[in-house]
Amino acid sequence: MSRKKAQRNSRGSVFALASTGGYRAKYLNPERPGKYVTKAFKKGQRLMAENWLRNELKYVDACETDGVRYMTPRERELEHRHEREAHSVTFREYAEAFLENYRAADGSRITGAAMRTKRTAVGHLIDYFGDVNLADITPDAVNGFLDDKERYGEGRYSMRRAFQALKAITRKASTPDGDIPPLIASNPCTQPVPRTRASQQARIPEVTPNELKVIADNMPDYMRIGVYVQAVFALRISELCALQVRDFDFKRRTLHIRHALARSNDDDTGELILADTKTEDSAADLPIPVEFIPELKHHIAVYTDWPTDGEGNPKANVRNNPAMFLRAKHSKIMNPNSLRNQFDRARVEAGRPDLHTHTLRATACDHRQVELFAGG
């Protein structure tokens, strides 16, 4: 390309281009030695080219003086574009996209039940912030959200989950994504996650062995063992309903907790299926009290599809048999709600209408207590 005489200084120059009649300004890139930053100008725009070069060199000097990273004109334009986008993207739009693309830390999709909880939390946020521009959410606005306690009919736990979701959303919006600058300059959630008071359930007195026996005696026969298993092994109800007969290793007196329940579809619909436990720590090998073994074997022989020997004892080493420990009447897997409904009726008979199935996890009977109901 042919060029006319250039207007130079020690750090940059403006060239007149004979082929177009226009101009090209350039200067050394301070971040990449030997490379130039350039910009083309049309015919008659020589003064604009010189002003551009002068302003760029001032910017380079300011970066060096202030100790900030130099950005090329292209990088600065992208940053400004993101700033403009932040002032046009509403919280609702960004939060809905956040939910649509949400993944666990390892990149996998979370369970349908966990996703339902996440949607509920984000729904509280959308109700509050709605169509406010994302960039207009300030620390004061977050404080206002935290102070709006009447909004949380489900209690303080609901507010805590919503704030955790808000913090995750604004952290993502304020974090660079590779070469793409953050959408907002800083995270407005500067407050720690609020503490929670002890739940009402945590204050419910533990069930006594006698109360537990009354509850079990008022459950349907094929379900009664469930309250004992939940109390002895401190299981979640989802883990209880996910137990298979092969999880009971009577030879080693060990119960293998390997599953919980989930829905077959990502939106928490569909049939119940076996899934991973809620946490890694929940997958465990638990000792079976020797006093409890006869009661467990009796239930397996009478109420499950597991084969028995000539004396009515469950056969060992039938490892490929998927028989469920709690056999449902009309489905493959016992629905936890069916168990809860029966428990709710039985707890009244025990004079403990305050109890929940979750309370049994806190009971965790020791071996002496097991003796009180074994063989009943």
C-alpha positions as CSV (number, residue, x, y, z in Angstrom):
1,M,0.0,0.0,0.0
2,S,1.5,3.4,-1.0
3,R,1.7,6.1,1.6
4,K,2.4,9.8,1.6
5,K,4.8,11.5,4.1
6,A,3.9,10.5,7.7
7,Q,3.3,12.8,10.6
8,R,5.6,11.2,13.3
9,N,6.6,11.6,16.9
10,S,8.7,9.3,19.1
11,R,5.8,7.1,20.2
12,G,3.4,7.0,17.3
13,S,2.6,8.4,13.9
14,V,-0.2,9.4,11.5
15,F,0.2,8.2,7.8
16,A,-1.6,9.7,4.8
17,L,-2.6,6.8,2.5
18,A,-2.2,7.6,-1.2
19,S,-4.5,4.8,-2.3
20,T,-7.6,6.1,-0.4
21,G,-6.7,9.6,0.5
22,G,-7.4,8.7,4.1
23,Y,-5.1,8.3,7.1
24,R,-3.9,5.7,9.5
25,A,-2.7,6.4,13.1
26,K,-0.6,3.9,15.1
27,Y,1.4,3.6,18.3
28,L,3.3,0.9,20.1
29,N,1.3,-1.4,22.2
30,P,2.8,-1.1,25.7
31,E,1.6,-4.6,26.6
32,R,3.1,-6.3,23.4
33,P,6.6,-4.9,22.5
34,G,7.1,-4.6,18.7
35,K,3.3,-4.6,18.0
36,Y,1.2,-1.6,17.1
37,V,-2.3,-0.4,17.8
38,T,-3.8,1.2,14.7
39,K,-6.9,3.0,13.5
40,A,-7.9,4.0,10.0
41,F,-9.6,7.4,9.2
42,K,-11.3,8.7,6.0
43,K,-10.2,11.4,3.6
44,G,-10.3,14.8,5.3
45,Q,-10.0,13.3,8.8
46,R,-6.3,14.1,9.5
47,L,-7.1,16.2,12.5
48,M,-9.3,13.4,13.9
49,A,-6.5,10.9,13.5
50,E,-4.0,13.2,15.3
51,N,-6.5,13.8,18.1
52,W,-7.1,10.1,18.4
53,L,-3.4,9.4,18.6
54,R,-2.9,12.2,21.2
55,N,-5.7,10.9,23.4
56,E,-4.5,7.3,23.1
57,L,-1.0,8.3,24.3
58,K,-2.5,10.2,27.2
59,Y,-4.4,7.0,28.1
60,V,-1.2,5.0,28.0
61,D,0.6,7.5,30.3
62,A,-2.4,7.5,32.7
63,C,-2.3,3.7,32.9
64,E,1.4,3.7,33.8
65,T,0.9,6.5,36.4
66,D,-2.1,4.9,38.0
67,G,-0.7,1.4,37.9
68,V,-3.7,-0.1,36.0
69,R,-3.7,-2.5,33.1
70,Y,-3.6,-1.0,29.6
71,M,-6.5,-2.1,27.4
72,T,-6.7,-1.8,23.6
73,P,-9.5,0.3,22.1
74,R,-11.2,-3.0,21.2
75,E,-11.1,-4.2,24.8
76,R,-12.3,-0.8,26.1
77,E,-15.2,-0.9,23.6
78,L,-16.2,-4.4,24.8
79,E,-16.1,-3.2,28.4
80,H,-18.2,-0.2,27.6
81,R,-20.6,-2.4,25.7
82,H,-21.0,-4.6,28.7
83,E,-21.6,-1.6,30.9
84,R,-24.4,-0.5,28.5
85,E,-25.8,-4.0,28.5
86,A,-25.9,-4.1,32.3
87,H,-28.0,-0.9,32.2
88,S,-30.4,-2.6,29.7
89,V,-30.5,-6.1,31.1
90,T,-33.2,-6.5,33.9
91,F,-32.6,-8.7,36.9
92,R,-35.5,-10.9,35.7
93,E,-33.9,-11.6,32.4
94,Y,-30.5,-12.4,33.9
95,A,-31.9,-14.5,36.7
96,E,-34.0,-16.6,34.3
97,A,-30.9,-17.2,32.2
98,F,-28.9,-18.1,35.3
99,L,-31.5,-20.7,36.2
100,E,-31.7,-22.1,32.6
101,N,-27.9,-22.7,32.6
102,Y,-27.4,-23.6,36.2
103,R,-25.1,-26.6,36.9
104,A,-23.5,-28.1,39.9
105,A,-19.8,-27.4,40.7
106,D,-18.7,-30.4,38.6
107,G,-20.8,-29.3,35.6
108,S,-23.6,-31.8,36.0
109,R,-27.3,-31.0,36.3
110,I,-28.7,-31.0,39.8
111,T,-31.6,-33.2,40.8
112,G,-35.2,-32.1,40.0
113,A,-36.0,-31.6,43.7
114,A,-32.9,-29.4,44.2
115,M,-33.7,-27.4,41.1
116,R,-37.3,-26.8,42.4
117,T,-35.8,-25.4,45.6
118,K,-33.5,-23.2,43.5
119,R,-36.4,-21.9,41.4
120,T,-38.4,-21.1,44.5
121,A,-35.5,-19.0,45.9
122,V,-34.9,-17.2,42.6
123,G,-38.7,-16.6,42.3
124,H,-38.5,-14.6,45.6
125,L,-35.8,-12.5,44.1
126,I,-37.6,-11.9,40.8
127,D,-40.7,-10.9,42.8
128,Y,-38.7,-8.3,44.7
129,F,-36.2,-7.0,42.0
130,G,-38.3,-7.7,39.0
131,D,-37.5,-5.4,36.1
132,V,-34.8,-3.4,37.9
133,N,-31.7,-3.1,35.7
134,L,-29.0,-5.4,36.9
135,A,-26.5,-2.6,37.2
136,D,-28.9,-0.6,39.4
137,I,-28.9,-3.2,42.2
138,T,-26.7,-1.5,44.9
139,P,-25.7,-2.7,48.4
140,D,-28.5,-0.5,49.7
141,A,-31.0,-2.3,47.5
142,V,-29.8,-5.6,48.8
143,N,-30.2,-4.4,52.4
144,G,-33.7,-3.4,51.6
145,F,-34.4,-6.9,50.3
146,L,-33.0,-8.4,53.5
147,D,-35.1,-6.1,55.7
148,D,-38.3,-7.0,53.9
149,K,-39.1,-9.9,56.3
150,E,-42.8,-9.9,55.7
151,R,-42.2,-11.3,52.2
152,Y,-41.1,-14.7,53.6
153,G,-44.1,-16.6,54.7
154,E,-42.0,-19.8,54.7
155,G,-39.7,-18.3,57.4
156,R,-36.1,-17.3,57.7
157,Y,-34.8,-20.3,56.0
158,S,-36.5,-19.2,52.8
159,M,-34.9,-15.8,53.0
160,R,-31.5,-17.3,53.6
161,R,-31.8,-19.5,50.5
162,A,-33.0,-16.6,48.5
163,F,-30.0,-14.4,49.6
164,Q,-27.6,-17.3,48.8
165,A,-29.1,-17.4,45.3
166,L,-28.9,-13.6,44.9
167,K,-25.2,-13.7,45.9
168,A,-24.5,-16.5,43.4
169,I,-26.3,-14.5,40.6
170,T,-24.5,-11.2,41.3
171,R,-21.1,-13.0,41.7
172,K,-21.5,-14.5,38.3
173,A,-22.5,-11.1,36.8
174,S,-19.4,-9.4,38.4
175,T,-16.9,-12.1,37.4
176,P,-15.0,-12.1,34.0
177,D,-15.8,-15.0,31.7
178,G,-12.4,-15.7,30.0
179,D,-11.8,-12.6,27.8
180,I,-15.3,-11.3,28.3
181,P,-15.4,-8.6,31.0
182,P,-17.9,-8.8,33.8
183,L,-21.4,-7.4,33.2
184,I,-21.3,-5.3,36.4
185,A,-18.3,-3.7,38.0
186,S,-18.7,-5.2,41.5
187,N,-20.9,-7.6,43.5
188,P,-23.5,-5.6,45.5
189,C,-23.9,-8.5,47.9
190,T,-21.3,-7.5,50.5
191,Q,-23.2,-8.9,53.5
192,P,-22.6,-12.3,55.0
193,V,-25.3,-15.0,54.5
194,P,-27.8,-14.4,57.4
195,R,-27.7,-16.9,60.2
196,T,-30.7,-19.0,60.9
197,R,-32.5,-19.7,64.1
198,A,-33.0,-23.3,65.2
199,S,-36.0,-24.7,63.3
200,Q,-39.3,-25.5,65.0
201,Q,-38.6,-29.2,64.2
202,A,-35.2,-29.0,66.1
203,R,-37.1,-28.1,69.2
204,I,-39.5,-31.1,69.1
205,P,-38.7,-33.6,71.9
206,E,-37.4,-36.9,70.7
207,V,-39.8,-39.8,70.4
208,T,-39.5,-42.4,73.2
209,P,-39.2,-46.1,72.5
210,N,-42.8,-46.7,73.8
211,E,-44.2,-43.9,71.6
212,L,-42.3,-45.4,68.7
213,K,-43.8,-48.8,69.3
214,V,-47.3,-47.3,69.4
215,I,-46.7,-45.5,66.2
216,A,-45.4,-48.7,64.5
217,D,-48.3,-50.7,65.8
218,N,-50.7,-48.2,64.1
219,M,-49.0,-48.3,60.8
220,P,-50.0,-50.8,58.0
221,D,-48.1,-54.1,58.6
222,Y,-46.0,-53.8,55.5
223,M,-44.8,-50.3,56.6
224,R,-44.4,-50.6,60.3
225,I,-40.7,-51.7,60.1
226,G,-40.0,-48.3,58.4
227,V,-40.3,-46.2,61.5
228,Y,-37.9,-48.5,63.3
229,V,-35.3,-48.5,60.5
230,Q,-35.5,-44.7,60.3
231,A,-35.0,-44.3,64.0
232,V,-32.2,-46.9,64.4
233,F,-30.2,-45.7,61.4
234,A,-31.1,-42.0,61.4
235,L,-32.1,-42.1,57.8
236,R,-33.9,-39.5,55.7
237,I,-37.3,-40.7,54.5
238,S,-36.0,-40.6,50.9
239,E,-33.1,-42.9,51.9
240,L,-35.5,-45.2,53.7
241,C,-37.8,-45.6,50.7
242,A,-34.8,-46.2,48.5
243,L,-33.5,-49.2,50.5
244,Q,-33.3,-52.5,48.7
245,V,-33.1,-55.8,50.4
246,R,-29.6,-56.4,49.1
247,D,-28.5,-53.3,51.0
248,F,-28.8,-55.4,54.2
249,D,-25.7,-57.6,54.7
250,F,-26.6,-59.8,57.7
251,K,-23.4,-61.8,57.5
252,R,-21.3,-58.7,58.2
253,R,-24.2,-57.0,60.1
254,T,-23.9,-53.9,57.9
255,L,-26.5,-51.7,56.2
256,H,-25.2,-50.1,53.0
257,I,-26.8,-46.7,52.3
258,R,-26.3,-46.1,48.6
259,H,-29.4,-44.3,47.3
260,A,-32.1,-41.7,47.8
261,L,-35.1,-41.0,45.6
262,A,-35.4,-38.6,42.7
263,R,-37.9,-37.9,39.9
264,S,-37.1,-39.2,36.5
265,N,-37.4,-35.8,34.8
266,D,-35.2,-32.8,35.4
267,D,-38.2,-30.6,36.2
268,D,-38.9,-32.9,39.3
269,T,-41.8,-34.7,37.6
270,G,-42.0,-38.3,36.4
271,E,-41.8,-41.6,38.3
272,L,-39.7,-42.1,41.4
273,I,-36.2,-43.6,40.7
274,L,-33.2,-44.5,42.7
275,A,-30.6,-41.7,42.7
276,D,-27.4,-40.7,44.6
277,T,-27.8,-39.7,48.3
278,K,-28.3,-36.1,49.1
279,T,-24.7,-35.7,50.2
280,E,-21.5,-37.8,49.8
281,D,-21.4,-38.3,53.6
282,S,-24.9,-39.8,53.5
283,A,-23.6,-42.8,51.5
284,A,-22.4,-44.9,54.4
285,D,-22.0,-48.4,55.8
286,L,-23.9,-48.6,59.1
287,P,-23.7,-51.4,61.7
288,I,-26.9,-53.4,62.2
289,P,-27.7,-54.0,65.9
290,V,-27.8,-57.7,66.5
291,E,-31.1,-57.3,68.4
292,F,-32.7,-55.8,65.3
293,I,-31.8,-58.6,62.9
294,P,-34.8,-61.0,63.6
295,E,-37.3,-58.1,63.0
296,L,-35.6,-57.2,59.7
297,K,-35.5,-60.8,58.5
298,H,-39.1,-61.3,59.4
299,H,-40.1,-58.2,57.4
300,I,-38.0,-59.3,54.4
301,A,-39.5,-62.8,54.4
302,V,-43.1,-61.7,54.7
303,Y,-43.4,-58.3,52.9
304,T,-40.8,-58.3,50.1
305,D,-40.1,-60.2,46.9
306,W,-36.8,-61.5,48.2
307,P,-36.5,-65.4,48.1
308,T,-36.3,-67.3,51.3
309,D,-34.9,-70.7,52.3
310,G,-36.8,-73.7,53.7
311,E,-37.0,-72.1,57.1
312,G,-38.3,-68.7,55.9
313,N,-35.0,-66.9,56.2
314,P,-33.9,-64.5,53.4
315,K,-31.5,-66.1,51.1
316,A,-28.0,-64.6,50.9
317,N,-26.0,-63.7,47.8
318,V,-28.9,-62.9,45.5
319,R,-27.1,-59.8,44.4
320,N,-28.9,-59.2,41.1
321,N,-32.4,-59.1,42.8
322,P,-33.6,-55.4,42.8
323,A,-36.4,-56.1,45.4
324,M,-37.3,-53.0,47.5
325,F,-37.2,-53.3,51.2
326,L,-40.5,-51.3,51.5
327,R,-42.7,-52.8,48.8
328,A,-45.3,-50.4,47.6
329,K,-48.8,-51.6,46.7
330,H,-49.3,-49.9,43.4
331,S,-45.9,-48.8,42.2
332,K,-42.3,-50.0,42.0
333,I,-41.0,-47.7,44.7
334,M,-42.7,-46.6,48.0
335,N,-43.7,-42.9,47.7
336,P,-42.4,-41.0,50.8
337,N,-45.7,-39.2,51.0
338,S,-47.6,-42.5,51.4
339,L,-45.3,-43.2,54.4
340,R,-45.7,-39.7,55.8
341,N,-49.5,-39.9,55.6
342,Q,-49.7,-43.1,57.5
343,F,-47.2,-41.8,60.1
344,D,-49.3,-38.6,60.6
345,R,-52.3,-40.8,61.5
346,A,-50.2,-43.1,63.8
347,R,-48.5,-40.3,65.7
348,V,-51.9,-39.1,66.9
349,E,-52.5,-42.5,68.4
350,A,-49.2,-42.2,70.3
351,G,-50.2,-38.8,71.7
352,R,-47.5,-37.1,69.7
353,P,-49.2,-35.0,67.0
354,D,-46.1,-32.8,67.0
355,L,-43.8,-35.5,65.5
356,H,-42.5,-35.6,62.0
357,T,-40.8,-38.4,60.2
358,H,-37.7,-36.3,60.2
359,T,-37.8,-36.3,64.0
360,L,-37.0,-40.0,63.9
361,R,-33.5,-39.1,62.6
362,A,-32.7,-37.3,65.8
363,T,-34.0,-40.3,67.9
364,A,-31.3,-42.7,66.8
365,C,-32.2,-45.6,69.1
366,D,-29.3,-47.3,70.8
367,H,-29.1,-51.1,71.3
368,R,-31.0,-51.1,74.6
369,Q,-33.9,-49.2,73.0
370,V,-33.9,-51.6,70.1
371,E,-34.6,-54.5,72.6
372,L,-37.8,-52.7,73.7
373,F,-39.5,-53.2,70.3
374,A,-37.5,-56.1,68.7
375,G,-39.8,-59.0,68.1
376,G,-42.9,-57.0,68.7
